[in-house]
Amino acid sequence: MLKERTIQTKWGNVSGWETPFGLVVMVNPKWLDVDNGDKGYQREFDRKWAEYIARNWSARKFRPINLRLRQGLLYVTNGQHTANAAVLAGVDEVLAIVNNGSESRQEEAREYVSMQRDVKRMRPYDTYRASLIAGDEDALILRKVTNELGITVGPKRAPGVLSAIKAARDIALDSGEEGLRATLDVSMVWNEDDLDRFKYEVLMGISKALDANSAAIVQANAKRTSAHTLFTTANSEAAGKGYVTISNIAAILGKKRRNGPAPSVIREG
């Protein structure tokens, strides 16, 4: 049998019914908060999308908003655009589920990442930002190393910006801080205007090359060609699949500069 329970918030008491999914409540959308902005874990708010939802508001389409109670405030972990749309549409109450466990911003971020993966595909950059607050090891390593090297982590490719975030996190998780530092340090050798130098295939290729060669050798050879040339050549030679296997990237770099034909990139099955 469901039990009724009341929680206290900064704005007033909220009553609802306890369920295995959390406390099911009806709440004024104006009472809800979102942890976003430059230091927040939520994705950037898209006002046009909220306005679109408000214009087409229908209770039949409505999905419950997920909340967590922290310091008297109800923070949205899933449904920030729905909550804002409800306010714009003049809706007095919305259905919500409050996960009223321990008050933890870290747990909020974890819940947000988990829900967004199932509800709406997140950019690697959005996942990374939330994972930092959640305290995920690979994200923390990525932030530490990029800060040391003066690299900006961002969603779009540009000089000095690491956008191949998933690849970098994979390397951090697999080879730790030193492996990621060596990989990014070699990547930085390429021309500042070469936007492909942090491309997924190039990053992973350097990581593999460093398993069998010293960073100094790979770095010295990298100075003699561009990441764009390497990627284009490998893309063609590996039937459009990029550097499928480039544990021999150092050898490719060295032979290309001796005016000979680039060796074939062999795909390991």
N, C-alpha and C positions, 0 to 999 in steps of 0.2 A: 504494500500500500504506500502511495506517495505521501511524503511528509512536507508540510508547509514550513518555510523558513524565511526569516527576514534578515537582510544584511544592511549595515549602516554605511552610507556614503556621505561625501561632503555636501551633496545636494539634498539629501533626504533618505528615508528608508525605502528599500526595494524588497518586495515580498515575492516569493515564487515557490516552485515545487522542486524538491530534490529528485534527481534522476541519475542513472548511471553515467549520463553524459555531462552532468553539471546541474546547476540551479537554473531552471527555466523560468524566465521572468518577462514581464512587459515593462519597458522603461522608456522614459523620454529621451529621444536621440540627442537632445541638447546637453544631456548630462554626460555624454561619452567623450573620452579623450583618445588621442592618437599620438603615439610616440614616434614622430617623424622629424623632418628637418635635417640639418647637417650632421647631427650626432645621434639621430634616431635610428631605429632598426627597421621601420616601415618604409616601403617604397615611396617615391615622391608622389604627392597628391596631384591627381589629374582633375582639375575643376571641370573641364569640358565633359569628361566621362561622368562625373557626378551629376552635372546638369542634364545630360542625356537620360540617365536613370530617372531623375526627378520628373522630366517631361513625360516619361513613359511609365510612371509609377503604377504598379498594380499589386495588390495583396497576393494575387495568385502566383506572381513571379518572385515574391519576396523569399529570401533565404534568411534564417536566423543569423544574427550577428554574434560572433564569439568574443567574450570579454574575460578579463581578469581583474580582480580587485587589488589595488595597490595604493596604500596610504590614503584611503578614502576615495580614490578615483577609480572609475571603470575604464580600463584601457582596452581598446579594440585590438584583438589579435587576428581577426579575419572579418573584413567587411567595412573598411573605413569609407569606401566610396558609397556603399549602401547607406551607412549612417549619415553621411553628409547629404546624400540625396534626399533622405527622409526629412531632414531639416529644411532643405530647399522646397520640398513638396508640401510643407506644412503639416506633416504627420505628427501627431501628438505622442504616440507610443509605438515602439517596435518590439518584435519578439527577439529575445537574446538568450544566450546560454552563458552563464557565468561559471568559469572554472575557478572556484574559490579555494584553491589550494594555498600553499605558502606564498606570501607576497614576494615575488622575485622578478625583477626586470629580465634577468638571464633566462628564466623559464618562459617568460612572455616571448622573448626573441626565438627560443627554440620552438615554441608552439606556432609562432608565426611562420617560420621556415617550413615546418612540417605541413601546415595547412595550405600554404601557397603552392607547394609542390603538387598537391593533389587538386587544387582548385584552378589555379592559373599559372602557366609556366613563367618562372622567374628568370630574369637575366642573371648570368653568373655574378655580375656586379652587385645586384640586389641581395643575392644569397650570401655573398662575401661580407657585405656590410652587417647583415643580421647575424652571421656566424661569428663575427668579431665580438659582438655583445654577448652571444651565447657562450663564448670562450672556447670555440673549436680550435684545436691545436694547429691544424694546417693553416687556418686563416690568421692566427696570431703570428706564426712563422713568416707568412707572406708579408704582413704589415711590418714586422721588425726588419726583415731583409731589405724590402723596398725603401723603407725610411733611411736605412743606413746607406743605400746606394743612390739616394736622391731620385728614385723613380716614383712617378705618380700612378696609382692604380685607378683605372677609370673604365667606363663602358664603351668608349669609342677609341679607335686607333689614332694615334698622333705621336709626334716626336716626344720621347721621354715619358710616354704613357703606356703602361702595361695593360692591355685589354684581353690578353689570353689568360684570363684569371683562372679558369678551370684547370688548364694545363699546369699553371704555376702551382696551384694548390695540390694537384696530383703529385708533382715533383716534390713538394714540401712534405707531403704525407709519406712518400716512398723513400726519399733520401735525406729528409731532415733539413735543418737550417744550413749546414755547410753545402749540401748538394744543391739547394736552391740558390744560395749565394754564388756558387761557382757558375751555375747555368746562366743566371742573369748578368753576372759580371762579364761573361763571354759575349752574351747578346749585345751588351752595350758598346762593344767594339765597333759594330757596324755604323755606317753613316747616320747621323742624326735625322736626316730627311728620309731614311728608308723605313717606311711604315710597316713593312713586312717583317722587320727583325724580331718582333715579339709574337709573330704569328704562331698558332698552335703547333704546326708541324715542325717549325724551326726550333721552338723551345724544347719540344720533346726530343728532337734529334740531338741537340746539344747535350741534353741530359744523358742520353744514351752514349754519346761519344765520350763524355767525361768518365763513364764507367771503365773505359779501356785506355784512355789517353789522359795526359795531364792537362790541366786548364791552360797552362802556358803554351802548349803545342797547338791546341784548338784555337786559342786566342790569336796566336801569331798568324796562323793560316787564315783566320777569319778577316784579318785586316786586308787581305788581298782580293776579296770579292765581296759582293753584296748579298744580303739575305734574300733579296728579291730574285737575283740570278739563281741562287741555290734552289729556292723554292720552285721557280719556273722550270728549271732543268729537271728536278726530281719529279715534278708533277707530270712532265711529259714522259719521262723514262719509266715511271711506275704506273703507266696507263691511267693517268688522271687521278691517282689516289694519293699524291703527295709523297712525302718521305714515309712510306709504309715501314721501312726498316732503314735507319741510317746510323747504326752503331759505327759505321765506317765513314762518318761525316768528315772526320779529320783527314782521312786519306783522299776523299773527294776534293776537299779544299786544296790540299797540297798538289794534287795532280792537275787540277784545272789551271793553276798558275804557271805550269810548265809547258803551256801551249799544246798539250796533247788533248785528245778527246776525253770528255768526262766519262768515268767508268759507269757502267749500268748500276742502277740502284736495285739490288736484289731483294726480292720479297721473301722473307722467311715464313714458311707455312706453319 
